């Protein structure tokens, strides 16, 4: 049996900011297996976002082995790793381009 998904402390804050900016957001954090934390829709485009804890030092924000494999095998659209609201909102800008 899989244990309950752990989300970073800034997960909710990032979800709220993306929604305030007009994006639709679904949390995928409970899926596990290296799948990114968020499915984001904005201006008819879709992105996947992995949320990392921005309060940790950069060396502690790395992807898990499952995440590394998943990211390496992803053949879809925008895939980003963010650690704060500012970087999450930049993903929306990339989606607009």
RAJORA-V246195 format. One record per pair of residues at least 12 apart in sequence whose ideal C-beta (glycine too) atoms are under 6 Angstrom apart, sorted by the first residue. I is the first residue (numbers start at 1). J is the second residue. If there is no record, write none. Layout:
i=I j=J
i=I j=J
This chain:
i=5 j=29
i=5 j=30
i=7 j=29
i=8 j=51
i=8 j=53
i=10 j=54
i=11 j=51
i=14 j=51
i=14 j=85
i=14 j=88
i=17 j=85
i=18 j=88
i=21 j=89
i=21 j=92
i=23 j=40
i=23 j=42
i=24 j=41
i=25 j=38
i=25 j=40
i=26 j=39
i=33 j=66
i=34 j=66
i=34 j=67
i=34 j=69
i=34 j=70
i=36 j=48
i=36 j=49
i=36 j=50
i=37 j=50
i=37 j=51
i=42 j=92
i=42 j=95
i=43 j=96
i=45 j=95
i=46 j=77
i=47 j=78
i=47 j=91
i=47 j=95
i=48 j=79
i=49 j=80
i=49 j=82
i=50 j=81
i=52 j=83
i=54 j=83
i=54 j=84
i=61 j=83
